C-alpha cells in the first residue's frame, strides 16, 4: 500500500489546531509528520510529531 503524502519535505504548513506555521521535516509513518517551528517565547526551534490531518498548506 502506497503512502499518501500531501506535503513534501521543507514545505510550509499551517496547523489547524493553533494556526502555527511549521516546516515539514519528514514523514515518520502513514499519516504522521515531523514538523519544526520557531517558538517566539523561548526563542528556539521546536520539533514535534503531528498527524497529517491536522495540517493544511500555508499561504
RAHU-V824531 format. One record per residue. N is the residue number from 1. OMEGA is omega in radians with two decimals (none if undefined). D_LAST is the distance of its C-alpha to the last C-alpha in whole Angstrom. Layout:
N/OMEGA/D_LAST ; N/OMEGA/D_LAST
This chain:
1/-3.08/31 ; 2/3.10/27 ; 3/3.05/24 ; 4/-3.12/21 ; 5/-3.14/18 ; 6/-3.05/15 ; 7/3.09/13 ; 8/3.12/15 ; 9/3.12/16 ; 10/-3.12/14 ; 11/3.12/11 ; 12/-3.13/8 ; 13/3.13/8 ; 14/3.11/8 ; 15/3.10/12 ; 16/-3.09/13 ; 17/-3.06/16 ; 18/3.05/16 ; 19/3.13/12 ; 20/3.02/12 ; 21/-3.06/10 ; 22/3.08/12 ; 23/-3.12/13 ; 24/3.08/15 ; 25/3.13/18 ; 26/3.01/20 ; 27/3.14/21 ; 28/3.03/24 ; 29/-3.09/25 ; 30/3.04/24 ; 31/3.12/22 ; 32/-3.03/22 ; 33/3.02/19 ; 34/-3.09/20 ; 35/3.05/17 ; 36/3.08/17 ; 37/-3.12/16 ; 38/3.13/17 ; 39/-3.06/20 ; 40/-3.10/20 ; 41/-3.10/24 ; 42/3.14/25 ; 43/3.04/23 ; 44/-3.11/23 ; 45/3.13/21 ; 46/3.01/21 ; 47/-3.13/21 ; 48/3.06/21 ; 49/-3.06/21 ; 50/3.04/19 ; 51/-3.10/20 ; 52/-3.12/17 ; 53/-3.10/17 ; 54/-3.09/16 ; 55/3.00/12 ; 56/-3.13/9 ; 57/3.11/7 ; 58/-3.13/4 ; 59/none/0
